[in-house]
Amino acid sequence: MEISEKLLLIGDFIKYCSGLSERTGANQINPLLPIFSELWPFIENVLSEFIYNDDIVEYACRLVKHSQRALGNQFLPFLHPFLRKAMLGYKQNPLGTFVYAVEFCFAEFCHQPQHNDMFIEALDYIIKTSSEVLVSKDVCEQNPDLINDIFGMAMRYVRYNKTLFFSS
């Protein structure tokens, strides 16, 4: 079994546990937190060592997305490190997966003002890096999915917190 298949399998398992955040009381530890805490160094390593393997990156980010949803606010210790990893990854390999990673984090935590600076930084970074990558009409036409992901992220920023979008 390849790494991408293992990441997909783990992500699917966590996806089906997403209701745990709703059933976990305010003062209780989500049962997935210790599991994700153990997985986190592996995920960080995967997002560094396999940065040019698009499938592995996609499945690793998908695993994080499902974990974020399952953990709710207990994901917060991983939020900023993950966003930083996504920005660095996007600089090295401009995949829509990294844009979507910023988008799904923003959708979940955009109403918590303590993260505003990080979300502004992420938006600015993605836009700046995209302008360096998408330098011509031909390049844009060759990357329609990336263009779609960038606009999707921008629309989500406007829809959920337009003040934050326009302040960037």
N, C-alpha and C positions, 0 to 999 in steps of 0.2 A: 504494500500500500504506500503510495507516494505522500509526501508532506501535504500537498494540496488536498488530497482525499481525506487525510486525517484531520486537517483543519476544518473541512466541510462537515465531517462527522461530529466533531466537538461542537462546532457552531450550531448544527441542527439539534444536538442534545440540549444545549443552553437555550435555544429558541423555544423549545417545548417546555422549558422551565420558567418562561417569562412571567407567569402569573405569581411567582414567588414574591416579587417586590410588593405586590398588592396585598399578599397575605402575611407579610412580615411586619410585625408591629414596629412602632416608632423607636422603641428602645431595644429591639431585637436585631441580631446579626442575621442577615440573609444567608441561608445555607450555601449559596453559591459563592459568597465572598471568599472563603478560604480556598476554594477551588480556583477561582479567577486570580487570586493573589499568587497562587503557585504557578499558574499559567502565564502571568504577566511577563516575567523575565524571558520566557520562551517566545512570546509574541514580539517583544522588543527585539530580540535577537533575529527572529524571522524577518521582521521589517527592516533590519539592517543587512543581514547576510543574503537575503533573496530579493533585494529591492528591484532587480531587473526581471524577476519572474512574475509576470502579470497575474497569473492564476493564483499563485501563492499569496501575493499581496492582496488580491481581492478576497480570498477566503479568510485571511487573517483579519482584515478590516471587517468583514461580515461577522466573524466570531466576536469581535469587539462590539459591534453594533448590537448583537443579540445579548451580549453580557451586560452592556449598558442598560438595555431595556429591562433585563431581568433583575439587575441590582438597584435600579433607580438611583436615589441620592447616595447610596453606598458605593457607586462608581466614581464619585467625585475625586478621591485621591489619585485616580488614574487619568482624569480628564485632561489636565494640562500637559502631562507627559505624552499622552496619546496625540493631542493636537500638535505638539512640537514634532513628534515623530512623523505625523502626516505631512506637516509643512516641509520638513527635511526630505522626506520621501518624494514629495511632489517636485522639489528642486532637482533631485537626482533622476527621477523617472516620472515625467508629468502625465500621470494616469488620472482619469476621471474618478477612480476609486478613492484617491486621496481628497479630491474635492468633495465627493459624497461623504467622506469621513467627517470633514469639517461640518458639512450640512447636517448630518444626523446628530452630531454632538450639539450643534446650535439649536436644533429643533427641541431637544430634550432639556437643555439647561439655559436657554436664552432669557428666561424670566428671572434668573438669579443674578442680580447686578454685580456680585463679586467676581463674575466671570466676563464682564463686558470688555475689559481691556484685552483679555486673551482672544475673545471672539473678533474684536476689531483688528488685532494683530494678524489673526489667521485670515480674515477677509482681505486685508491689505496685501498680505504675502501671496495669497493665491492669485489675486488680480495682477499684482506686479509680475510675478513669475509667468503668468499666462501671457502677459503682453510681451515678454521676452521670448516665449515659445511660439506663439501664434503671430508670426511676423509678416505673413502675407496672406492674400486671398487663397492661394493654392494650399498653403499649410492649413488654413482654417477648413477648407473643403475636404482635406485628407483626415481631419479630426472632428467629424460631426458629433461624435459622442462626448468628446471633451467639451466642445462648445455648449452642448445641451446641459452637461453637468454644471458648468460655470453659471449658466443662466438659471438653472434650477436652484443652485445655492443662493444666487443673488435674489431670486424671487422669494425664497424662504426667509432670508434676512429681512426683506421689505415687509413680508406678510406678518412675521412674528415680532419684529422690533425695528420698525423703519427708522426710528431715531438713531439706533446703533448703526444702521446701514449708512445713513446720510452723514454721520459724524466721522466715518472712516475716510 
